[in-house]
């Protein structure tokens, strides 16, 4: 039985930062994650993708952000159970939670912090015949390392931030040719990213096909071309080495959805006072939660983690008075 003060479900950026905030008030943390490494989506899905909204970093790669957070929490010696999914939860006679993983590992804590991001997720796949035959043979749903596409012809499908960001990134001296296909004339991504794509298209540095969608794929053992059905030009055949449909992820809560928590649209409802759930002692922070005005940003998750830890401390030590002390005055142990 692994005993800790705060048991964190999810080793993404928000879960990792929770360790730091808890460490400042001398609370020990242990983290469970189904992935075999820390970082969550930042490590598993887009480690080489730049992030622009982390304070003090004009740009930082997602993988590097994970490394920095791991360095930041090192002085607090958190425990990790990686490669195991949190499955069941129960309460013992002393009011502490016991969580058992998919491998049977048991953990015990008075506080549970669910920081599971999107939960269990899988890419949304387009309904193209024969698609499965080309998966990992030129069809990828996630870009882990952009160097994989150096000097290659790439077709990207999608109209959100991920499609726009990777179009801009790969067109900047990585891929030999980039084509962005979107079924609508307008995009739903960040205005700055949309403008960059438009500027690249006008300069002839990318091919932009709006009002079209990929409906066919062909090749001999690997992708060689895709067929685009265009609203005004009919069928267009594009030679390519890779087709990357970026239509987002289909999130699922997995076993957490059976923990008697209030769920709304596949997210956990919380009280914004301290991000507590309807079950006393269980909190939800980061992308896994929902409340009026919720923004799914890493920096918002950091804020939520900070307030959650203050509340958790008061639950664990109701008779102690917790006074906020600035790290500029107290410093950080081990640093």
Protein Blocks (a to p, Z undefined) as FASTA:
>chain_A
ZZdfbdcehjbfklmmmmmmmmmnopacddddfbfbehijmlmmmmmbccfkbghiabac
fklmmmmmmmmmmmnopaddehiacfbdcddfkopacdddfkopacddfbdcdfehnopa
dddddddehklmmgoilpafbdfblmlmgoiacddedjbfklmmmmmmmmnopambdcdd
dfbfbdcbdfklmmmmmmmmmnopaccdehiacfbdcdehiafbdcdddfklopaddddf
bdcddebjaddebjmlmnopaceehiacddfklopafbehiacehjlbccehiacdfklm
mmmmmmmmmmmmmmmmmmbccddddfklnopehZZ
